[in-house]
C-alpha cells in the first residue's frame, strides 16, 4: 500500500524506475502481489496531479492490469481501511523531507509492516523485527539516488519480503505474523498520537 498526499518529494513513482523488473515481480504466479495506490494532489499542484496520471497510466498497461490499482476519492475512510488492511506500508520520500510519517505509525499499530526510507519517524523507529528499511546510499545526484533506492526496493521484495510472506506452516505465515505482533507491541506504545503531539 502507498497512500498519501501526492507531491514530488514523496517519490510515488519510484517503484516504476525499472518496469521490466517490476513486471517480473508482479507476474510471479507463485507469489501474487497487488500494489494499491491512493491519495490526492492539491488542486493547484500540477506536478502532484501528473504523478497520479502517470500511476494510472501504468496501471492500465496490459502487464499491470489487476496488479497495480489506484483508489480514487481518497479520504479518511479509505485511509482507515488501508492502514488496517494492506500487508506492507511503502514510504519513499526523499531523505530529509519527511516531517513525521504518521500514516506509517497508524499502519504499524494495526500490524502492517513498514517498508520505508529511513526518514521521519521510521529513522528513529526502524527495527528489523518490525519491517524493512530502504537503505541509504552514498550517491549525491538525484538520478543515482532514485535508481539505487528503487533497486533496494526490488531486491528486498524479491529476496526478503515476498519469500517471508509466502512461507507457510500449515497454511499460516507464522514468521510474518510474528513480525506483525512485534510491530504492534514495539511501535504502538512509543509511536502514537501522544508522541506525535
Residue pairs with C-beta under 8 A, 6 or more apart in sequence:
1 35
1 36
1 38
1 82
1 83
1 85
1 86
1 87
1 88
1 89
1 90
1 107
1 112
2 12
2 15
2 35
2 36
2 37
2 38
2 39
2 90
2 91
2 92
3 36
3 37
3 38
3 39
3 71
3 74
3 78
3 79
3 82
3 83
3 103
4 10
4 12
4 39
4 91
4 103
5 39
5 40
5 41
5 42
5 48
6 12
6 39
6 40
6 41
6 45
6 48
6 49
6 51
6 52
7 41
7 45
7 47
7 48
8 47
8 48
8 51
9 93
9 94
9 97
10 91
10 92
10 93
10 97
11 92
11 93
11 94
11 146
11 149
12 37
12 39
12 51
12 52
12 55
12 92
13 51
13 54
13 55
14 92
14 146
14 149
14 150
14 153
15 22
15 35
15 90
15 92
15 150
15 153
16 22
16 54
16 55
16 58
17 146
17 147
17 150
17 151
18 150
18 151
18 154
19 58
21 154
22 154
23 63
23 64
25 33
25 154
25 157
25 158
25 162
26 33
26 35
26 63
26 64
26 67
26 68
27 63
27 67
28 162
30 166
31 162
31 163
31 165
31 166
33 67
33 157
33 162
34 66
34 67
34 68
34 69
35 67
35 68
35 69
36 69
36 71
36 82
36 86
37 55
37 59
37 68
37 69
37 70
37 71
38 70
38 71
38 74
38 78
38 79
38 82
39 52
39 74
40 52
40 74
41 47
41 48
41 49
41 51
41 52
42 48
52 70
55 68
55 70
56 70
58 64
58 68
59 65
59 68
59 69
59 70
71 78
71 82
79 103
82 107
83 89
83 103
83 106
83 107
83 110
83 112
84 110
84 112
86 107
86 112
87 112
87 113
87 165
87 176
88 112
88 113
88 114
88 115
88 161
89 103
89 104
89 107
89 108
89 112
89 113
89 114
89 115
89 116
89 131
90 115
90 116
90 153
91 98
91 101
91 103
91 104
91 114
91 115
91 116
91 117
91 120
91 122
92 116
92 117
92 134
92 149
92 153
93 101
93 117
93 119
93 120
94 117
94 145
95 117
95 118
95 119
95 136
96 119
97 119
98 117
98 119
98 120
98 121
98 122
99 120
100 120
100 121
100 196
101 116
101 119
101 120
101 121
101 122
102 121
102 196
104 114
104 116
104 120
104 121
104 122
105 121
105 187
105 191
105 192
105 195
105 196
107 114
108 114
108 125
108 130
108 131
108 183
108 184
108 187
108 188
108 191
109 183
109 184
109 187
109 188
109 191
109 192
110 184
111 180
111 181
111 183
111 184
112 180
112 183
113 130
113 131
113 132
113 176
113 179
113 180
113 183
114 122
114 126
114 130
114 131
114 132
114 183
115 131
115 132
115 133
115 134
115 153
115 156
115 161
116 122
116 126
116 131
116 132
116 133
116 134
117 133
117 134
117 149
118 126
118 133
118 134
118 135
118 136
121 191
122 131
122 133
125 187
125 190
125 191
126 133
127 182
127 186
129 178
129 179
129 182
129 186
130 179
130 182
130 183
130 186
130 187
131 179
131 183
132 156
132 160
132 161
134 149
134 152
134 153
134 156
135 152
137 144
137 145
137 148
137 149
137 152
139 145
139 148
164 173
164 175
164 176
164 179
165 173
165 176
166 173
167 173
167 174
167 175
167 176
168 174
